[in-house]
Amino acid sequence: MRSIIGALLLSSAPVTLAAIYTYIDSDGERVYTDQPPQHQHAEKVNVAPTNKLPATPKVQVIQPPPVYESDSSSLVLQYQILRILAPEPDATVRANERQLTVTVSSEPALQDGHRYRIFLDGEVVAEPSRSPVFRLRDIDRGTHQLAVEIINEQGAVLERTPAQPFHLRQTTLNDKRRVRPCSIDDYGVRAECPLKDKLEEESPSILPFF
């Protein structure tokens, strides 16, 4: 009986969420990361406290009874929320070099021995990790489906999100120039600012004289 009460007291202690930051990169895209950049102004994302249940209970949802480990009397903590923060559902993402950053969140935060596992189009695309940020590579343009799971040390699934769509569009040179117009010193340096464009701008138009 004492061990059960002790476990309940521990489970009520506040749990610290992994810090998540967001900023606008040089292409004008919003980026989420768990490590703020050194040369970029980043804002910390406010995530709801992890030890509070929603104020309004879900309609017609029956909460399962507490689950106990078979080899001990400690209470297994249930995850109330698991979600993908970025990209947002049905979002259009412009990415360079077919790369994508996926940011997830859970309430409460991951417990010891638990990890996130990310799925792209129904396939596992990264090693399970305790980090809430995944960087995916070699993604083709088009519409894809993302989902995330929480698994324990034995690989058992504790929680999973429904698959949510997003649309990947490769960033073009015109997109980059639109976000960050070329200056005089950029021509011949930035790929989207070829030297020939500078020469064309500087060449005066020759009109016939009558």
N, C-alpha and C positions, 0 to 999 in steps of 0.2 A: 504493500500500500504506500509506504514512504517513497519508494522509487517512482511510482506513478505520479505522485504529487510533485516530486522534484522535477520530473520530465515536463509536467505541465507548466511549472514556473519558468523553466528554461525556454520553453516554446513561446512564452509570452514576452520574452526579452526582445528589445528592438533589434532588428536585423539591418545591417548597413548595405545599401545598394552600391554596386560598382558605379563610379562616376562616369557620366557620358557627356561629351562636349559636342558642340555644333558650330560650324563656321561656313563662310562662302569662299570657295576656292577661286583660283585665277580664271576659271571658265564660267564663273557665275553660278555654279551649282552648289547646293547645300550639302555639306558632308557631316556625318555623325562619326565620332570616334571615341575610344576610351583613353586616348593619349593626346592631350592638346598640343597643337603644333607650336614650335619655338618661335617662328617668324610670322605668325598669323593670329589675329584677335579671335578668340573663341569664347563662346558663351556656354555656361554649364546648363544642361537640360534638367529642369525640375521634374522629378518623378515622384508620384504620390507615395506616402509612407507605406512601407512594406508590411506593417503589422496591423493594418486596419482593414476590415472587411467593407465592401460597399455599403453606403448608408441605406440604400433601397435594395432589398433582396430581389433576385430574379424571379419572375412569375413562373409558377409551376415547375420549379427546379427543386428537387429533393436532394439535400446535401447527404453524402454517404456518412455512415457512422465512423468514428475514429478507427484507424487501422493500427494494429499492434504488430511489431516484429514477432516472428515465430520463435526466435531464440532469446528474446528479452522482453521486458515489460515497458520499454521506452515507447513513447508516442511518436508515430511517423507524421511529420508536418505535411499538410496538404497545400499544393500551390493553388492560389485563388485566381491568378491572372498570368497568362503567358501570351506575349504579343510580339509582332514585328514592328519596330518603330520606323525603320527605313529599309527599303523604299516603302512608301505608303501604298495601300491597296489601289490598284489600277493606275498607278503613277507612271508617267513617261520619264525615263531616266536617260540623260545624255552622258555617255561614258567614253573615255579615251582608252584605246588599246584593249577593248572588250573586257574591262574590269568593272567590278561592282562591289560596293561596301554595304553589307547587311548588318543592321543593328537590332538586337532583340532585348527584351526586358521581361522580368518575372517578378511577381509579388506573392510571397516573400522572395528574397534573393536566394540564389542557389545554396543548398545545404552541402555540408562536407560529403565528398564522394559523388556528387551529382554534376552533370555536364550538359551543355547544350549540343544538339546535333541538327545541322541544317540540311534541308532538302531543296533541290532545284529540279523541277519537272519530275518529281517522284524519286529522284536518285540522290544518295548522299554525296555531297560535293566538297566536304571538308572534314578534317578530323574533329571528333567531339572535343569541346573546349569549355573551360570555365569563363572565358572571356565573352562578353556580350557582343563583340564586334567580329564579324567575319569578312575577309577580303577574298572575293571570288574572281577568278581569271578565266580567260578564253571562253567568254559567253557570246553566243551568236546574237545578232540583232533580231528583234521580233518580240513576241509575247511569251512570257514564261510564268511558271507557277512556283511560289516560294512557300515553305512550311518549316517549322522548327519544333523540335522535341526536347524534353528533359528526360535524361536517362540516369539510372543509378550505376554503381560499380559493376553490376552483373549484366548491364546492357538492357535491363527492363525499362520499358517506356512508362514514365510517371505522368506525363502531360504532353499534349501535342496540339498545335494550332491547325485550323483548316488551311488548305492551300489558298493563297491569295495571289492574284495576277499582277504583273507589272510589265511595262513595255520598254525595251532597251533600244535606244537610238544612238548611233555613233556620232560623236561630236565632229562637225566638219570645220574646215578652216574659216568659212564664212561665219559660222557660229562664234568662233573665237574672236574674230574681228568685230563682230557685233557687240560682244560683251566687253572687249577691251580694244578700242580702236588703235590703229597703228600710229605711233609718233615718228618723228624724223629719225631718231636713233634706232628704231625697231626694224627699219627696212634692211633686209639682208641678214638679220639676226634671228627674228622669230619666223617660224615656218609659214605662218599665215600672213607675213608681211614681206613678200618677195621684192628683191631690189628693182625688178622691172616695173613694178607698180609705182615706185618712187620716181623712176625716170619718166614714166608716162605722165605723172602729175606735174613734174617740173618742166616738161617740154611745152613751150608756148605753141599755141595753135597758129598756123601760118595761113593768113587770108590773102587772097589776091588784091592788089591795089588797082583801082580804076582811075 
